[in-house]
């Protein structure tokens, strides 16, 4: 019994030294790893600064990137722009349609989709222009020269000229469809009429005034 008690005391004494040493070893290893990571990070930063100094930023007087974006906005924002869209399904072109103006994503809206609640001050979903909530499926829509709206869900290709569609393959040819090209004059006339109708519709809409409850009570 005395021997067993002695052994236990020896084990306890041994553990008192072993456990702290093990903890210290782990902490030391972690510090070494942190120091190495810090050293490598500093080396990368120093190397990046060196490379930036070796490769000077060119002084440019005109940005083609910005010019491309500017021209795209000017062209796509012109209601008199005529182009053609080729909707696709399962990798095949399913048709070709003339477009008045531009093709627009169905996710675009005129007002923000979120607003702060006056009661709680939290950010909540805001209704859309028609007073409804939720988001629509992903799709694009456009107006044809006559002002009729079309909608498509899927991939599509847009071009300023009407290319032919390869029959049987569902692919776009590099040849311009001359017969469709001859319809350009007719499309332009339709677009003029449609744009005037849209302007009149917008003016009529601006004349509509939404009465508040107080005004409604006075008119009753």
C-alpha positions in Angstrom: 0.0 0.0 0.0 2.8 2.4 0.9 4.5 1.7 -2.5 1.2 2.4 -4.4 0.8 5.7 -2.5 4.3 6.6 -3.3 3.9 5.9 -6.9 0.7 8.1 -7.0 2.6 10.9 -5.4 5.4 10.6 -7.9 2.9 10.6 -10.8 1.2 13.7 -9.4 4.5 15.5 -9.1 5.5 14.4 -12.6 2.2 15.7 -14.0 2.7 19.0 -12.3 5.8 19.5 -14.4 4.7 17.8 -17.6 1.3 19.5 -18.2 2.7 23.1 -17.9 5.6 22.1 -20.2 3.2 20.7 -22.8 1.0 23.9 -22.6 4.1 26.1 -23.0 5.3 24.0 -25.9 1.9 24.4 -27.7 1.8 28.1 -27.0 5.4 28.5 -28.2 4.7 26.6 -31.4 1.7 28.9 -32.0 3.8 32.0 -31.5 6.4 30.7 -33.9 3.7 30.0 -36.6 2.2 33.5 -36.0 5.6 35.0 -36.4 6.3 33.1 -39.6 2.9 34.1 -41.1 3.6 37.7 -40.1 7.0 37.6 -41.7 5.6 36.1 -44.9 2.9 38.8 -45.0 5.4 41.6 -44.6 7.5 40.1 -47.3 4.6 40.0 -49.7 3.7 43.6 -49.0 7.3 44.7 -49.5 7.5 42.8 -52.7 4.2 44.3 -53.9 5.5 47.8 -53.2 8.7 47.0 -55.1 6.7 45.8 -58.1 4.5 48.9 -58.0 7.5 51.1 -58.1 9.0 49.1 -61.0 5.8 49.2 -63.0 4.7 52.8 -63.3 1.0 53.6 -63.9 0.7 55.0 -67.4 -0.6 58.6 -67.9 -3.6 58.5 -70.2 -5.6 61.4 -71.6 -8.6 59.4 -72.7 -10.2 56.2 -71.3 -11.7 53.9 -74.0 -13.4 52.0 -71.2 -15.3 55.0 -70.1 -15.9 56.0 -73.7 -17.4 52.6 -74.5 -19.7 52.8 -71.5 -20.7 56.4 -72.4 -21.6 55.3 -76.0 -23.5 52.3 -74.8 -25.6 54.5 -72.6 -26.3 57.0 -75.3 -27.2 54.3 -77.8 -29.3 52.2 -75.5 -31.1 55.2 -74.0 -32.3 56.5 -77.4 -35.9 55.6 -78.1 -35.2 55.8 -81.8 -32.6 53.0 -81.7 -33.6 50.0 -83.8 -32.1 46.6 -83.1 -32.9 42.9 -83.1 -33.1 40.4 -80.4 -32.6 36.6 -80.8 -34.1 34.8 -77.8 -32.6 31.4 -77.1 -33.8 28.2 -75.5 -31.7 25.1 -74.8 -28.9 26.7 -76.7 -30.9 27.2 -79.9 -32.2 30.5 -81.3 -36.0 30.4 -81.3 -36.8 33.6 -83.2 -35.8 37.1 -84.1 -37.7 40.2 -83.1 -37.2 43.9 -83.9 -36.7 46.1 -80.8 -37.6 49.7 -80.2 -35.0 51.3 -77.9 -33.4 48.7 -75.6 -33.9 45.4 -73.9 -34.5 45.7 -70.2 -34.1 43.3 -67.3 -37.4 42.5 -65.5 -35.6 43.0 -62.1 -35.2 46.7 -62.8 -37.7 49.1 -61.0 -38.2 52.8 -60.6 -38.1 52.8 -56.8 -36.0 51.2 -54.1 -36.8 47.7 -53.0 -36.1 48.5 -49.3 -37.1 51.2 -46.9 -36.7 52.0 -43.2 -39.7 51.3 -41.0 -40.7 54.5 -39.2 -41.8 52.5 -36.2 -38.8 50.3 -35.6 -36.1 52.0 -37.7 -35.2 48.7 -39.3 -34.8 48.0 -43.0 -37.8 46.3 -44.5 -39.0 45.3 -47.9 -40.7 48.1 -49.8 -43.6 47.6 -52.2 -43.0 48.1 -55.9 -44.6 50.7 -58.1 -47.8 48.6 -58.3 -48.1 48.2 -54.5 -47.0 44.6 -54.4 -44.2 42.8 -52.7 -41.8 40.1 -53.8 -39.5 39.7 -56.8 -40.3 38.6 -60.3 -38.6 35.7 -62.0 -35.5 36.5 -64.0 -36.5 37.7 -67.5 -36.0 40.5 -70.0 -38.6 42.5 -71.8 -38.7 44.9 -74.8 -41.0 46.8 -77.0 -41.3 46.2 -80.7 -41.5 49.1 -83.2 -45.3 49.2 -82.9 -45.0 49.6 -79.1 -46.1 46.1 -78.1 -44.3 44.6 -75.2 -42.6 41.2 -75.4 -40.9 39.1 -72.6 -38.4 36.3 -72.6 -36.7 34.2 -69.9 -33.4 32.8 -70.9 -30.3 33.7 -72.9 -30.5 36.1 -75.8 -28.4 37.9 -78.4 -28.9 41.5 -79.5 -27.5 43.1 -82.7 -28.0 46.3 -84.7 -28.6 44.4 -87.9 -30.9 41.5 -88.7 -28.7 38.4 -89.2 -30.2 35.3 -90.8 -31.0 32.2 -88.7 -29.7 28.9 -89.9 -32.7 26.7 -90.4 -32.5 23.3 -88.8 -29.6 24.4 -86.6 -31.0 27.2 -84.6 -27.8 29.3 -84.9 -27.2 32.8 -86.0 -25.6 33.3 -89.4 -23.0 35.9 -90.2 -25.1 37.0 -93.3 -27.5 39.9 -93.0 -31.1 39.1 -93.8 -31.7 41.6 -96.6 -35.5 41.1 -96.7 -35.7 42.0 -93.0 -33.3 44.9 -93.5 -35.8 46.3 -96.1 -38.4 46.6 -93.3 -36.3 49.2 -91.5 -38.1 52.2 -93.0 -41.5 50.7 -92.0 -40.2 50.0 -88.5 -38.9 53.6 -88.1 -42.4 54.9 -89.0 -44.0 52.6 -86.5 -41.5 53.8 -83.9 -42.4 57.4 -84.4 -46.1 56.7 -83.9 -45.4 54.5 -80.8 -43.1 57.1 -79.3 -45.8 59.8 -79.7 -48.4 57.5 -78.1 -46.0 56.9 -75.2 -45.4 60.6 -74.7 -49.2 61.2 -74.6 -49.7 58.4 -72.2 -46.9 59.8 -69.9 -48.5 63.3 -70.0 -51.9 61.9 -69.1 -50.4 59.9 -66.2 -48.7 63.1 -64.9 -52.1 64.8 -64.7 -53.5 62.1 -62.4 -53.3 63.4 -58.8 -53.6 61.0 -55.8 -55.8 62.6 -53.2 -54.9 62.2 -49.5 -57.6 61.0 -47.1 -58.3 64.7 -46.0 -59.0 65.8 -49.6 -61.1 62.8 -50.2 -63.3 63.6 -47.2 -63.7 67.2 -48.3 -64.8 66.0 -51.8 -67.5 63.6 -50.5 
